[in-house]
Amino acid sequence: MSAQLNSLLGDQSYAVYASITSNINTIGLFSPIAYFRTLQRQPEPILNLRGESLSRSTIELVWQPPSKPNGPISHYLIYYAPMEDRLPV
């Protein structure tokens, strides 16, 4: 027999135990408590990304970490590209 527990958070510890009921609505004895940890998974996006110009060629980026990192964050990757100076027609 088996059961799946869904919607668990990544990289979290959980405790679980089980019992059975009969068709006369009595609850049986409880199993021993089992402990497990879920695997890491992709973190949620960073929050409140802001940039401030420090000079003509330097911008400082500031952000808050994700509300659900789903595991330890080892580093952040920053991607950027120049934008056209003209508005779209």
N, C-alpha and C positions, 0 to 999 in steps of 0.2 A: 504494500500500500504506500501511497505517497501523496503529498500535497505541495503545491507551489505557493510561495509567498511573493507577491508582486509589489511593485512600487516602493521597494526598499532603496535607501540612499547608498551611494557608493562609498567604500572605505569606512564602513560603520560596523560597530560590534552589536550583536543582537543576542538575546536569550530567548529560548523557546521551550515550551513543554506542551504535552498533549494529554487529552483524556478522551474517553468515549462515553456516549450515552446509549441507553437501551430504548427499546420501544415502549417501555413503561416510564420514561422520562426520569430515570435515575442516572446520576453522574458516577462514573467509575473512578478508580484511583488515577492519580496523575503520574505521568512519566517523570523520570529525573529531568532536571533542567539541562539542556544542551546549549552550548555557546558557539557562535560562529561569527566570522567577519566577512562582509561582502567585498568583492573585488573593486579596485579603483575603476573609475570611468571618466569620461570626458567632463571637464568642469563646465559650470555655467559661465556665461560671458562676464567680463569685468564690468564694473559699475562706474558711472559718472566720469567717463573719459573727458578730460579737458586739456586744452593746450594754451600756453601763454608764450608770446613772442619775447625772447630775451635780447635779441639783436636782429640785424638783417638776415643772418644766416643760422639762427639758433632758436628752437622752440623747446620749451620744457613741457613734457606730458605728465599729467597727474591723474591717477585713477584709484578706485577702491577695489579690493579683491572681490571675486565672485561670492555671492551669498551662499552658494553650495559648491565648494571646490571639489567635492567627490574624491578626495585624496590629496596628498601633499602636492603643492605646486613647486616645481623645480626652477622654472624660469618663464619669462614672458617673451613673446616674439612680437616685434613692432614692424609693421609694414607701412610704407608710405610711397606716394607718387605725386609728382607735380600736377597741378590742375591748369587747364587753359585759362587765360586771363579774360577771355571774351565770354559773353553770355550766349546760350544756344539761341538759334534763330527760330 
